[in-house]
Amino acid sequence: MTKEEVLLLLQQLPEQLREAEADYYDSLSRLEDAKLALHAKECELFSLGLVTGRNEQARDAEIWQHTHELRRVLTKAKVAVDQSRVDYDYLKNKLENTQLIAQLLLQLEN
């Protein structure tokens, strides 16, 4: 890796890291929205008397009929949070490694 490449990375990575962090928090927000939508739907089902099962399994089955799509959205939101966190951590590690390379290059020049 040349000095020019290291300098270019040191200039680009902070902005990429900022964008990855923003994506992470956007993903967290979408996850919370999905959780809230699912909870609201479940409350609605109970308040409308659509859940009448005598035991937990029967109630879960009744709820599933009305919430499976929201649960799928929730699962996708969880995956998006995990992926955005991986992306953020990757860029953070890349920045730290590039900074170390820059320090080594400076020491080699002296």
OpenMM code with the backbone's topology and positions (N, CA, C; nanometers):
from openmm import Vec3, app, unit

residues = "MET THR LYS GLU GLU VAL LEU LEU LEU LEU GLN GLN LEU PRO GLU GLN LEU ARG GLU ALA GLU ALA ASP TYR TYR ASP SER LEU SER ARG LEU GLU ASP ALA LYS LEU ALA LEU HIS ALA LYS GLU CYS GLU LEU PHE SER LEU GLY LEU VAL THR GLY ARG ASN GLU GLN ALA ARG ASP ALA GLU ILE TRP GLN HIS THR HIS GLU LEU ARG ARG VAL LEU THR LYS ALA LYS VAL ALA VAL ASP GLN SER ARG VAL ASP TYR ASP TYR LEU LYS ASN LYS LEU GLU ASN THR GLN LEU ILE ALA GLN LEU LEU LEU GLN LEU GLU ASN".split()
positions = [
    Vec3(0.0850, -0.1165, 0.0000),
    Vec3(0.0000, 0.0000, 0.0000),
    Vec3(0.0898, 0.1231, 0.0000),
    Vec3(0.0682, 0.2111, -0.0937),
    Vec3(0.1509, 0.3313, -0.1042),
    Vec3(0.1027, 0.4377, -0.0064),
    Vec3(0.1892, 0.5382, 0.0148),
    Vec3(0.1514, 0.6485, 0.1028),
    Vec3(0.0279, 0.7204, 0.0499),
    Vec3(0.0210, 0.7347, -0.0810),
    Vec3(-0.0932, 0.8040, -0.1410),
    Vec3(-0.2235, 0.7279, -0.1157),
    Vec3(-0.2158, 0.5955, -0.1263),
    Vec3(-0.3348, 0.5135, -0.1001),
    Vec3(-0.3774, 0.5237, 0.0464),
    Vec3(-0.2794, 0.5254, 0.1349),
    Vec3(-0.3089, 0.5379, 0.2777),
    Vec3(-0.3732, 0.6734, 0.3060),
    Vec3(-0.3170, 0.7783, 0.2491),
    Vec3(-0.3733, 0.9122, 0.2690),
    Vec3(-0.5154, 0.9220, 0.2148),
    Vec3(-0.5367, 0.8632, 0.0995),
    Vec3(-0.6707, 0.8646, 0.0409),
    Vec3(-0.7701, 0.7920, 0.1315),
    Vec3(-0.7302, 0.6766, 0.1821),
    Vec3(-0.8175, 0.6027, 0.2737),
    Vec3(-0.8450, 0.6824, 0.4009),
    Vec3(-0.7417, 0.7475, 0.4538),
    Vec3(-0.7599, 0.8274, 0.5750),
    Vec3(-0.8558, 0.9438, 0.5520),
    Vec3(-0.8630, 0.9912, 0.4299),
    Vec3(-0.9573, 1.0981, 0.3971),
    Vec3(-1.0989, 1.0440, 0.3771),
    Vec3(-1.1113, 0.9263, 0.3169),
    Vec3(-1.2425, 0.8724, 0.2815),
    Vec3(-1.3117, 0.7989, 0.3962),
    Vec3(-1.2360, 0.7276, 0.4746),
    Vec3(-1.2959, 0.6392, 0.5756),
    Vec3(-1.3805, 0.7104, 0.6818),
    Vec3(-1.3406, 0.8270, 0.7317),
    Vec3(-1.4274, 0.8909, 0.8324),
    Vec3(-1.5688, 0.9199, 0.7797),
    Vec3(-1.5794, 0.9645, 0.6570),
    Vec3(-1.7115, 0.9905, 0.5986),
    Vec3(-1.7881, 0.8600, 0.5783),
    Vec3(-1.7188, 0.7570, 0.5314),
    Vec3(-1.7842, 0.6268, 0.5146),
    Vec3(-1.8303, 0.5721, 0.6494),
    Vec3(-1.7503, 0.5930, 0.7508),
    Vec3(-1.7848, 0.5486, 0.8857),
    Vec3(-1.9066, 0.6250, 0.9378),
    Vec3(-1.9113, 0.7543, 0.9123),
    Vec3(-2.0263, 0.8346, 0.9536),
    Vec3(-2.1533, 0.7852, 0.8859),
    Vec3(-2.1442, 0.7557, 0.7560),
    Vec3(-2.2601, 0.7049, 0.6820),
    Vec3(-2.3038, 0.5682, 0.7350),
    Vec3(-2.2080, 0.4832, 0.7659),
    Vec3(-2.2404, 0.3507, 0.8199),
    Vec3(-2.3068, 0.3632, 0.9566),
    Vec3(-2.2606, 0.4577, 1.0361),
    Vec3(-2.3221, 0.4793, 1.1670),
    Vec3(-2.4652, 0.5305, 1.1514),
    Vec3(-2.4864, 0.6210, 1.0577),
    Vec3(-2.6217, 0.6713, 1.0315),
    Vec3(-2.7127, 0.5583, 0.9834),
    Vec3(-2.6606, 0.4720, 0.8973),
    Vec3(-2.7382, 0.3562, 0.8504),
    Vec3(-2.7748, 0.2644, 0.9667),
    Vec3(-2.6816, 0.2460, 1.0579),
    Vec3(-2.7067, 0.1614, 1.1744),
    Vec3(-2.8218, 0.2176, 1.2579),
    Vec3(-2.8167, 0.3476, 1.2847),
    Vec3(-2.9229, 0.4071, 1.3661),
    Vec3(-3.0561, 0.4122, 1.2915),
    Vec3(-3.0516, 0.4273, 1.1601),
    Vec3(-3.1748, 0.4178, 1.0806),
    Vec3(-3.2335, 0.2773, 1.0909),
    Vec3(-3.1475, 0.1773, 1.0852),
    Vec3(-3.1927, 0.0383, 1.0981),
    Vec3(-3.2540, 0.0133, 1.2353),
    Vec3(-3.1912, 0.0671, 1.3384),
    Vec3(-3.2466, 0.0532, 1.4733),
    Vec3(-3.3843, 0.1181, 1.4831),
    Vec3(-3.3982, 0.2323, 1.4200),
    Vec3(-3.5270, 0.3018, 1.4209),
    Vec3(-3.6343, 0.2191, 1.3510),
    Vec3(-3.5993, 0.1616, 1.2362),
    Vec3(-3.6951, 0.0767, 1.1644),
    Vec3(-3.7305, -0.0478, 1.2462),
    Vec3(-3.6339, -0.1018, 1.3185),
    Vec3(-3.6602, -0.2168, 1.4045),
    Vec3(-3.7599, -0.1795, 1.5144),
    Vec3(-3.7389, -0.0660, 1.5772),
    Vec3(-3.8311, -0.0225, 1.6825),
    Vec3(-3.9706, 0.0035, 1.6255),
    Vec3(-3.9770, 0.0603, 1.5049),
    Vec3(-4.1067, 0.0811, 1.4396),
    Vec3(-4.1771, -0.0519, 1.4145),
    Vec3(-4.1017, -0.1520, 1.3714),
    Vec3(-4.1594, -0.2841, 1.3442),
    Vec3(-4.2098, -0.3484, 1.4735),
    Vec3(-4.1331, -0.3341, 1.5808),
    Vec3(-4.1760, -0.3885, 1.7100),
    Vec3(-4.3050, -0.3213, 1.7564),
    Vec3(-4.3094, -0.1903, 1.7407),
    Vec3(-4.4272, -0.1150, 1.7821),
    Vec3(-4.5496, -0.1541, 1.7000),
    Vec3(-4.5322, -0.1694, 1.5688),
    Vec3(-4.6434, -0.2088, 1.4817),
    Vec3(-4.6959, -0.3466, 1.5201),
    Vec3(-4.6062, -0.4391, 1.5489),
    Vec3(-4.6478, -0.5735, 1.5890),
    Vec3(-4.7232, -0.5693, 1.7218),
    Vec3(-4.6701, -0.4957, 1.8160),
    Vec3(-4.7362, -0.4862, 1.9464),
    Vec3(-4.8744, -0.4215, 1.9327),
    Vec3(-4.8829, -0.3170, 1.8524),
    Vec3(-5.0115, -0.2500, 1.8314),
    Vec3(-5.1130, -0.3450, 1.7690),
    Vec3(-5.0683, -0.4247, 1.6731),
    Vec3(-5.1580, -0.5209, 1.6085),
    Vec3(-5.2053, -0.6258, 1.7082),
    Vec3(-5.1150, -0.6759, 1.7905),
    Vec3(-5.1531, -0.7750, 1.8909),
    Vec3(-5.2538, -0.7163, 1.9897),
    Vec3(-5.2312, -0.5931, 2.0328),
    Vec3(-5.3260, -0.5271, 2.1238),
    Vec3(-5.4621, -0.5103, 2.0574),
    Vec3(-5.4594, -0.4725, 1.9302),
    Vec3(-5.5843, -0.4565, 1.8552),
    Vec3(-5.6607, -0.5887, 1.8487),
    Vec3(-5.5906, -0.6969, 1.8224),
    Vec3(-5.6553, -0.8281, 1.8143),
    Vec3(-5.7216, -0.8660, 1.9467),
    Vec3(-5.6530, -0.8388, 2.0561),
    Vec3(-5.7110, -0.8699, 2.1870),
    Vec3(-5.8315, -0.7805, 2.2160),
    Vec3(-5.8183, -0.6514, 2.1841),
    Vec3(-5.9280, -0.5594, 2.2158),
    Vec3(-6.0519, -0.5853, 2.1305),
    Vec3(-6.0332, -0.6396, 2.0103),
    Vec3(-6.1469, -0.6719, 1.9239),
    Vec3(-6.2061, -0.8092, 1.9544),
    Vec3(-6.1447, -0.8802, 2.0460),
    Vec3(-6.1947, -1.0118, 2.0829),
    Vec3(-6.1655, -1.1194, 1.9802),
    Vec3(-6.0658, -1.0965, 1.8946),
    Vec3(-6.0313, -1.1948, 1.7918),
    Vec3(-5.9416, -1.3062, 1.8452),
    Vec3(-5.8903, -1.2881, 1.9654),
    Vec3(-5.8054, -1.3895, 2.0275),
    Vec3(-5.8852, -1.4507, 2.1423),
    Vec3(-5.9234, -1.5747, 2.1234),
    Vec3(-6.0111, -1.6398, 2.2217),
    Vec3(-5.9556, -1.7725, 2.2718),
    Vec3(-5.8340, -1.8059, 2.2345),
    Vec3(-5.7764, -1.9353, 2.2715),
    Vec3(-5.7715, -1.9562, 2.4217),
    Vec3(-5.7873, -2.0810, 2.4613),
    Vec3(-5.7896, -2.1139, 2.6045),
    Vec3(-5.6490, -2.1276, 2.6624),
    Vec3(-5.5518, -2.1566, 2.5776),
    Vec3(-5.4150, -2.1682, 2.6284),
    Vec3(-5.3221, -2.0853, 2.5400),
    Vec3(-5.1979, -2.0765, 2.5832),
    Vec3(-5.1014, -1.9907, 2.5135),
    Vec3(-5.0795, -2.0340, 2.3692),
    Vec3(-5.0714, -2.1633, 2.3443),
    Vec3(-5.0491, -2.2123, 2.2078),
    Vec3(-5.1644, -2.1743, 2.1162),
    Vec3(-5.2859, -2.1883, 2.1648),
    Vec3(-5.4024, -2.1531, 2.0832),
    Vec3(-5.4049, -2.0035, 2.0561),
    Vec3(-5.3731, -1.9234, 2.1566),
    Vec3(-5.3695, -1.7777, 2.1372),
    Vec3(-5.2604, -1.7395, 2.0381),
    Vec3(-5.1426, -1.8012, 2.0518),
    Vec3(-5.0331, -1.7729, 1.9580),
    Vec3(-5.0730, -1.8066, 1.8149),
    Vec3(-5.1421, -1.9173, 1.7967),
    Vec3(-5.1857, -1.9571, 1.6623),
    Vec3(-5.2854, -1.8565, 1.6059),
    Vec3(-5.3758, -1.8093, 1.6895),
    Vec3(-5.4731, -1.7098, 1.6433),
    Vec3(-5.4044, -1.5780, 1.6084),
    Vec3(-5.3105, -1.5388, 1.6915),
    Vec3(-5.2377, -1.4138, 1.6667),
    Vec3(-5.1548, -1.4257, 1.5393),
    Vec3(-5.0916, -1.5416, 1.5192),
    Vec3(-5.0064, -1.5634, 1.4021),
    Vec3(-5.0815, -1.5390, 1.2718),
    Vec3(-5.2058, -1.5800, 1.2666),
    Vec3(-5.2853, -1.5630, 1.1447),
    Vec3(-5.2917, -1.4169, 1.1017),
    Vec3(-5.2895, -1.3274, 1.1984),
    Vec3(-5.3065, -1.1848, 1.1701),
    Vec3(-5.1749, -1.1065, 1.1708),
    Vec3(-5.0685, -1.1683, 1.2209),
    Vec3(-4.9443, -1.0918, 1.2390),
    Vec3(-4.8235, -1.1496, 1.1668),
    Vec3(-4.8414, -1.2553, 1.0908),
    Vec3(-4.7232, -1.3202, 1.0312),
    Vec3(-4.6451, -1.2263, 0.9400),
    Vec3(-4.7138, -1.1387, 0.8688),
    Vec3(-4.6414, -1.0455, 0.7807),
    Vec3(-4.5629, -0.9429, 0.8637),
    Vec3(-4.6227, -0.8944, 0.9707),
    Vec3(-4.5513, -0.8008, 1.0585),
    Vec3(-4.4305, -0.8685, 1.1234),
    Vec3(-4.4437, -0.9951, 1.1562),
    Vec3(-4.3309, -1.0691, 1.2139),
    Vec3(-4.2187, -1.0860, 1.1115),
    Vec3(-4.2560, -1.1037, 0.9857),
    Vec3(-4.1558, -1.1141, 0.8797),
    Vec3(-4.0812, -0.9803, 0.8657),
    Vec3(-4.1559, -0.8701, 0.8720),
    Vec3(-4.0941, -0.7372, 0.8661),
    Vec3(-3.9999, -0.7184, 0.9851),
    Vec3(-4.0428, -0.7635, 1.1017),
    Vec3(-3.9603, -0.7531, 1.2217),
    Vec3(-3.8306, -0.8324, 1.2064),
    Vec3(-3.8404, -0.9519, 1.1536),
    Vec3(-3.7212, -1.0345, 1.1321),
    Vec3(-3.6260, -0.9682, 1.0331),
    Vec3(-3.6807, -0.9144, 0.9247),
    Vec3(-3.5958, -0.8447, 0.8271),
    Vec3(-3.5290, -0.7228, 0.8897),
    Vec3(-3.6012, -0.6524, 0.9757),
    Vec3(-3.5441, -0.5353, 1.0422),
    Vec3(-3.4299, -0.5762, 1.1352),
    Vec3(-3.4457, -0.6887, 1.2049),
    Vec3(-3.3378, -0.7380, 1.2918),
    Vec3(-3.2138, -0.7729, 1.2104),
    Vec3(-3.2340, -0.8368, 1.0972),
    Vec3(-3.1215, -0.8726, 1.0097),
    Vec3(-3.0532, -0.7460, 0.9583),
    Vec3(-3.1324, -0.6452, 0.9231),
    Vec3(-3.0756, -0.5194, 0.8732),
    Vec3(-2.9919, -0.4509, 0.9810),
    Vec3(-3.0375, -0.4553, 1.1053),
    Vec3(-2.9596, -0.3972, 1.2154),
    Vec3(-2.8269, -0.4708, 1.2295),
    Vec3(-2.8330, -0.6025, 1.2282),
    Vec3(-2.7103, -0.6817, 1.2408),
    Vec3(-2.6134, -0.6522, 1.1267),
    Vec3(-2.6650, -0.6448, 1.0046),
    Vec3(-2.5791, -0.6198, 0.8889),
    Vec3(-2.5187, -0.4800, 0.8941),
    Vec3(-2.5984, -0.3818, 0.9325),
    Vec3(-2.5451, -0.2457, 0.9386),
    Vec3(-2.4402, -0.2340, 1.0489),
    Vec3(-2.4560, -0.3097, 1.1557),
    Vec3(-2.3553, -0.3092, 1.2620),
    Vec3(-2.2250, -0.3732, 1.2132),
    Vec3(-2.2365, -0.4805, 1.1374),
    Vec3(-2.1181, -0.5452, 1.0794),
    Vec3(-2.0459, -0.4474, 0.9867),
    Vec3(-2.1218, -0.3768, 0.9034),
    Vec3(-2.0621, -0.2795, 0.8112),
    Vec3(-1.9894, -0.1691, 0.8878),
    Vec3(-2.0526, -0.1187, 0.9930),
    Vec3(-1.9920, -0.0140, 1.0746),
    Vec3(-1.8625, -0.0639, 1.1393),
    Vec3(-1.8687, -0.1814, 1.2005),
    Vec3(-1.7499, -0.2369, 1.2667),
    Vec3(-1.6362, -0.2606, 1.1676),
    Vec3(-1.6711, -0.3071, 1.0474),
    Vec3(-1.5692, -0.3300, 0.9445),
    Vec3(-1.4976, -0.1991, 0.9105),
    Vec3(-1.5751, -0.0937, 0.8866),
    Vec3(-1.5141, 0.0347, 0.8505),
    Vec3(-1.4334, 0.0930, 0.9664),
    Vec3(-1.4819, 0.0740, 1.0878),
    Vec3(-1.4086, 0.1230, 1.2049),
    Vec3(-1.2738, 0.0519, 1.2164),
    Vec3(-1.2753, -0.0797, 1.2003),
    Vec3(-1.1495, -0.1558, 1.2043),
    Vec3(-1.0571, -0.1163, 1.0900),
    Vec3(-1.1149, -0.0941, 0.9731),
    Vec3(-1.0344, -0.0542, 0.8572),
    Vec3(-0.9685, 0.0812, 0.8823),
    Vec3(-1.0418, 0.1745, 0.9427),
    Vec3(-0.9845, 0.3053, 0.9743),
    Vec3(-0.8712, 0.2905, 1.0755),
    Vec3(-0.8934, 0.2124, 1.1797),
    Vec3(-0.7888, 0.1924, 1.2807),
    Vec3(-0.6647, 0.1282, 1.2191),
    Vec3(-0.6844, 0.0306, 1.1336),
    Vec3(-0.5708, -0.0352, 1.0678),
    Vec3(-0.4977, 0.0600, 0.9745),
    Vec3(-0.5726, 0.1418, 0.9036),
    Vec3(-0.5106, 0.2382, 0.8125),
    Vec3(-0.4308, 0.3414, 0.8913),
    Vec3(-0.4818, 0.3821, 1.0067),
    Vec3(-0.4075, 0.4755, 1.0914),
    Vec3(-0.2770, 0.4129, 1.1401),
    Vec3(-0.2815, 0.2848, 1.1737),
    Vec3(-0.1590, 0.2154, 1.2152),
    Vec3(-0.0588, 0.2070, 1.1005),
    Vec3(-0.1086, 0.1786, 0.9819),
    Vec3(-0.0207, 0.1729, 0.8641),
    Vec3(0.0432, 0.3089, 0.8409),
    Vec3(-0.0354, 0.4153, 0.8560),
    Vec3(0.0184, 0.5505, 0.8374),
    Vec3(0.1280, 0.5790, 0.9397),
    Vec3(0.1065, 0.5384, 1.0637),
    Vec3(0.2089, 0.5583, 1.1669),
    Vec3(0.3363, 0.4809, 1.1340),
    Vec3(0.3204, 0.3586, 1.0862),
    Vec3(0.4376, 0.2790, 1.0484),
    Vec3(0.5124, 0.3423, 0.9319),
    Vec3(0.4385, 0.3920, 0.8345),
    Vec3(0.5027, 0.4577, 0.7204),
    Vec3(0.5790, 0.5819, 0.7645),
    Vec3(0.5233, 0.6565, 0.8594),
    Vec3(0.5927, 0.7749, 0.9103),
    Vec3(0.7197, 0.7359, 0.9851),
    Vec3(0.7144, 0.6266, 1.0600),
    Vec3(0.8325, 0.5810, 1.1334),
    Vec3(0.9412, 0.5329, 1.0376),
    Vec3(0.9000, 0.4716, 0.9274),
    Vec3(0.9977, 0.4234, 0.8298),
    Vec3(1.0688, 0.5382, 0.7601),
    Vec3(1.0012, 0.6508, 0.7482),
    Vec3(1.0617, 0.7668, 0.6817),
    Vec3(1.1673, 0.8323, 0.7695),
    Vec3(1.1513, 0.8192, 0.9007),
    Vec3(1.2441, 0.8871, 0.9929),
    Vec3(1.3667, 0.8085, 1.0186),
] * unit.nanometer
topology = app.Topology()
chain = topology.addChain("A")
for resn in residues:
    res = topology.addResidue(resn, chain)
    for name in ("N", "CA", "C"):
        topology.addAtom(name, app.Element.getBySymbol(name[0]), res)
